[in-house]
Amino acid sequence: MRYLPHTADDIATMLKAVQIDSLEGLFAHIPQDCRRRETLKIPEALTEWELNDHMDALAATMAVSPEYKVFMGAGSYAHYVPAAASFLAGRSEFVTAYTPYQPEVSQGTLQAIYEYQTLTARLLGLEVANASQYDGASALAEAMLMAIRVSRKKTIAVSSAVHPMYRRVLATYFEPTGFNIRELPYLPDGTTDLGPLKDMDDLGGVAIQSPNFFGCMENLEAAKQSLPDKKTLLVICFSEPLAYGLYKSPGQCGADIACGEGQSLGIPRTFGGPGLGMFAAKMKYVRNMPGRLVGQTVDEEGKRGHVLTLATREQHIRREKATSNICTNHSLCALAAVMYMASLGGSGFKELARLNYDKAEYLKEALRKAGFKLPFSRLTFNEFVVEFPDDFKKTYQGLLQKKIIAGLPLVDFYPELKNHYLLCATETTARADMDALVKEIIP
Amino acid sequence: MKEILGTTGLIFNEPLLWEKGKKGRSGFSLPRRDVEKHPVDKQLEGPGPDFPDLSEVEVVRHFIRLSQWNFSVDSGMYPLGSCTMKYNPKTNERQAARSGFAQAHPLLPQHLSQGTLKLMYDLEQYLTEITGMDATSLQPAAGAHGELTGMLLFYAYHKSQGAPRSKIIVPDTAHGTNPASAALCGYRSVPVKSNERGVLSPQAVGDIMDTDTAGIMVTNPNTLGLFEENIKAVSEIVHAKGGLVYGDGANMNAIMGIVNMGELGIDVLHLNLHKTFSSPHGGGGPGAGPVCVRKHLEPFLPVPRVIKQKERYALSEDFPETIGKIHAFYGNVGVMIRSYSYILSMGPADLKKASQLAVLNAAYIKDQLKGTFHLPYDRPCMHECVFSDKLQEPYKVTTLDIVKRLMDYGFHPPTIYFPLVVPGAIMIEPTETESKEDIDLFIESMQAIAKEAKENPELLHAAPRKTKRRRLDETAAARKPCLTG
């Protein structure tokens, strides 16, 4: 086996040194009744050649671009990753290192995370960002637990236009805590109904997603005004951070915490993971933040360097009193994101965001002209909801045969939204493909 | 020693990203615009992020220079205890990068995503078999996320029995994440000390186990690198009071094909795919922390679960007792692909051999360095061994000095000051992918450092000298946090 360097001679010499007569003998101290008797029943080893064929066959069954035209976002977006960015994220000095606990030999990872934190804080309009969470959903769950810690209250409110899967993860995290989750309905224009907030007591945090799951930009300033108590934190969540290249950032709209999914920033979709949980907050809350932080300092010679810091919040020091249990996070995804953000630059980021908006507006307009209903009037970014006629399910299936995936049916997530589909267009969506889609679905 | 491995060479200084670049540069090729511009609502429009503008060459040089300041498995031995820094096979990267996997949208219709579903289904089967448990969920995104999932399973189980419990037993040799994960589920940790042999004693557990205790979290092999020889007795005590046993499988690399975790009485076990199953650590993730359970906990596993109906694979939500979702989609599929490739490349015989060689390497290091460094528990070790700095105390040399000096010799330091039960711990896990020559060089380097400690301790106090940076001021970093530039 090419990963196991020991020759029979090596093994014999080493066994002799430790005075044990066989490899099995190394385990003689394990009680007999704990030992496994039968061999592992897994497939026999494949050569690299066989593995390639096998994996190729599995991968070939997947419906992906360019063979398929996928008009689906919903928390996982098709964006082009520049060759330089994916090349850099694959550098094995980054890929095969551990968490940078020994800063003298980890300055590369540390400076890159520090840069990720900085660009993330700038993008989200807040003062401090952590080194990452697992995904948008766990970032939201941790943000709401943090809002409870900061406010010392016991209830949170979450918009029903927050990604349905994020809300489910939030519910899982909250189940054993005894804290309450209240849901805010959505209005006919596709934004959150803030009305019920005024009657809610003991509210530690309010979570609003913008752009929300329907693609609609929320009225965040109004949300800020609607907080019933000055101790209530406004948590702005997102699944498409590219939107902040066009629209105001969460911080500019008054967020205390901003959190969400960063997959859009140079990370392949890979069937939903690994993604990137982004997390930023106001500096005054830093000691209540979950996750790792990299800080700047100097070495013995006074030279600038970076280290993991404020570890007293973390599990390996504070154990059960830690702000979170997160240890391994999504560091390499954070690096991929900073490499992507650096490649675009401020100007490129704005241009790309604008192009996403224009593509989606083009598709929207074409569908409207073709007579389909756009039920939510609110402004969107790169995805939006369409209400199709009653018999559209059949059309949708027919389109799959033609290798077109015409958005995500919403009825599974919102039973009242029958015949409603969430469609997405990004810079990767060609006008010709959008025209073809519209042509195919016109009755 | 023929030649010290560590040396210096030309590397570059490199400023922070925003200290470079000029407005008007670009490192990105926008697609040709094929749609008109559409007006934007001025109320909502923002200024865009304040990022530096850099050319592609600037971006590439920046991150290549940074990468050269890192130590990595691909450059040298990385014997971090309990972290299993084994070689990360390159074919795994190639498989995960296939466009069919990498470009796949998570909400594709199921008949258009059969390959990935099959891969997930089969990987669950393999992990279930390797651990000797009954069922597996791949959804948790990391080890600590697996622990949290495990604690949620405990909570759901006791709730289903009509009696939620409030405490959990955590041994002093446990990973720091264990108590933190338990706390997230509202459990209060009750510590239990390991005995003079470095393992749990059934009596100590029996003394504190009661009907308000949800169970115990055990790492086996434990963080001293010792097999918990009383695990079956401990499990029986916990089960007798209606409790459950959680197994932290971070150290699974020692026992593949050798121990059947299910038979030890463990009810839930998490694995770290980024340790035992060779996916890279990425400088701190992404990993994956699947949980394997015994039959009685299977109904509570996270949803959706991958099921097989005839020859088709599907995602099913039809598990009414589930704890719910723990990840937005299905977990870190990219990591699963790598570990699946690893398991298929290794096969049953070489997975077992990997564990045998991991233990052989550790036992050999333990034997060769015994006497040079203090060995607090002189017993047969598993895949890692724990020394301390006790013998170096007379020279005013600490564990920190020793491992910083080891950097100059060209090795990444072992895990230090952990487990907490050994003051000044030096926890060495070589893994099976280090050759005898490299292990010997490591041993000789440690011996040379012990000699230096005696003869010229200043060398150790001033170490490291060959690295990009000398020792960093961590106190200043924490006192006046500078977290963004």
Interface residues (C-beta under 8 A of the other chain):
Chain A: M1 Y3 L4 P5 H6 D10 I11 T13 M14 L15 A17 V18 I20 L23 E24 L26 F27 A28 H29 I30 P31 D33 C34 R35 R36 R37 T39 L40 K41 I42 P43 E44 A45 L46 E48 L51 N52 H54 M55 D56 A57 L58 A59 A60 T61 M62 A63 V64 S65 Y68 V70 M72 A74 G75 S76 A78 Y80 P82 A84 A85 F87 L88 G90 R91 S92 E93 F94 V95 T96 A97 Y98 T99 P100 Q102 P103 E104 V105 S106 Q107 G108 T109 Q111 A112 I113 Y114 E115 Q117 T118 L119 A121 R122 L123 E127 V128 A129 A131 S132 Y134 D135 G136 A137 S138 L145 H163 M165 Y166 R168 V169 A171 T172 Y173 E175 P176 T177 G178 M217 Y244 G245 L246 Y247 K248 S249 Q252 E261 P268 R269 T270 F271 G272 G273 P274 G275 V286 R292 L293 V294 G295 Q296 T297 V298 D299 E300 E301 K303 G305 H306 V307 T309 L310 A311 T312 Q315 H316 I317 R318 R319 E320 K321 A322 S324 N325 I326 C327 T328 N329 H330 S331 L332 C333 L335 V338 M339 M341 A342 S343 L344 G345 G346 S347 G348 F349 K350 E351 L352 A353 R354 L355 Y357 D358 K359 E361 Y362 E365 L379 L400 I405 L408 E427 T428 A430 R431 A432
Chain B: E14 L16 L17 W18 G21 K23 G24 R25 S26 G27 F28 S29 L30 P31 R33 D34 V35 E36 K37 H38 V40 D41 L44 E45 G46 G48 P49 D50 F51 P52 D53 L54 E56 V59 V60 H62 F63 I64 L66 S67 Q68 W69 N70 F71 S72 V73 D74 S75 Y78 L80 C83 M85 K86 Y87 N88 P89 T91 E93 R94 Q95 A96 R98 S99 G100 F101 A102 Q103 A104 H105 P106 L107 L108 P109 L112 S113 Q114 G115 T116 K118 L119 Y126 E129 I130 G132 A141 A142 G143 A144 H145 E147 L148 M151 L152 Y155 G176 T177 P179 A180 S181 A182 A183 L184 C185 G186 R188 S189 F227 E229 I231 K232 M256 G257 I258 V259 N260 E263 L264 N272 H274 S278 P280 H281 G282 G283 G284 G285 P286 G287 P302 I323 G324 K325 I326 H327 A328 F329 Y330 G331 N332 V333 G334 V335 I337 S341 I343 L344 S345 M346 G347 P348 A349 D350 L351 K352 K353 A354 Q356 L357 V359 L360 N361 A363 Y364 K366 D367 Q368 R379 P380 V403 K404 M407 H412 P413 F418 E432 T433 E434 S435 K436 P464 T467 K468 R469 R470 R471 L472 D473 E474 A476 A477 A478 P481 C482 L483 T484 G485
